[in-house]
Amino acid sequence: MTFDFFEGAAGTGKTHNLVARAGEIVGGGALGEGHKLLALSFMNGARRRLDARLGENPAFRRRFDCQTFDVFARTLAARRRSLIAPAMQEQAIALNEFDGPCALAAGLLDREPVRQWVARTFPLVLVDEAQDLDEHRMGILQGLSQSCWIVAGADAFQCLHDGRDTAHLMAWLEGAGHTHHLTQPRRTNQQGLLAAALAVREGRDIKAVLAANTFNNRTTWNGAGFRLLETPATQHNTGLLAWAIANDFSQRQGAVAVLTPDAGNAIIRAALATSQTRQWTRNNGATFGPYPHTWDRHDNEEADALLGNIALPEAASCADLRALLTPLAGHAAIAQAISRMDRLRRAHGQAAFTAAQVTEFVRDSVRNRSRLGFRQQHGHLAMTIQRAKNREFPNVIVLWPHTATGSAEHLRRLLYNAITRARNHCTVIVLGQGRLNAPPFA
């Protein structure tokens, strides 16, 4: 079968080219009666964005299915479970709830009948962010490539798994078919932003490509669309960081995404909380702030936050749990969890539930709403850098604390991925002083 691989840095249009190439293939008659394009991604957010992108193209209308690798693997393993050998099952049990089904799917795709069975529905497969594939998900792609037309995109430097060696994966992608190297930036034309990102990617001193500006004994480094500064914020003076954040919000047109490698950092949390409620006054009397924002969290984090202030009993009756959860029923996930308990009580006579069951009900509801794109948000967004992968925003503020951990290479990849999410402007605020002469900044 044919394999098209698009390799390029962040913002060079990998997803755009993937969709365009898939459109050419479909236009050439690759999808017959009953056929669909299968689009695979690693995370639900990327899946939703891919779904929207494909839905805009008339060539794919009602002829594509977007799934995460995990959902595809679970579906394949469930539908062809009669072919799962005991040894495969034992291997899957030893893995976690996500890797196990992927290992099973990769094993099943070693079989020619299973590959042909998949290809009869999905002769064309599109894979975005392929650099994130581990051995199990790579096995799925390798199996599909033997029976399906593959269009894939990846950039090794955007893999954020510290210590993972992507050399084997990238070498296989490069050698699997026709490789297209993308070099032209598409996301932004801001030269300072592009220069700063390239310096980080190449391990050079980021300050060397920017212009220093000193005012009141404080230096910032600036370029078109980019700003770098330090702030001596500590747990005892988080107001310094809050002011820096709010001041940057006030200078931007459009939405701002606040990105950080450590969402649990106490200084960052306190400063962002202050920026949501406080108003500042400039020397000329002009005011700015407050700036509301929503934390965009992983599904389980969102569910745990909803239940964080409730002391769930180890086990309780449906009525008692309903009374405990009803004050939070304004949250759709909680309301759906209550409805699920009621259905189980009526249909199966289940009178009591454990804390673990209730927690899982809420997590299931959050996951389903996230999958369908129903997560609520107000104001600007704040999230981890990992959460921002495969996304873009008009403006970005990167908050870089002392608690950013990992190898020098990993820190550079994190900072690069954060900077390259911006279309118009990115500000990097480094907590502390004297940290700009070490990785990932130098």
PyMOL commands that set and color helices and strands:
alter all, ss='L'
color gray80, all
select helices_A, chain A and resi 14-27+44-55+58-60+69-79+81-83+86-93+99-108+112-119+130-132+135-144+156-158+167-175+191-201+206-209+239-250+266-277+299-307+318-328+332-348+355-371+386-388+408-419
alter helices_A, ss='H'
color red, helices_A
select strands_A, chain A and resi 3-8+37-41+64-68+124-127+149-154+178-182+211-215+218-223+226-231+256-260+280-281+287-288+293-295+315-317+352-354+380-384+393-400+422-431
alter strands_A, ss='S'
color yellow, strands_A
deselect
rebuild
show_as cartoon
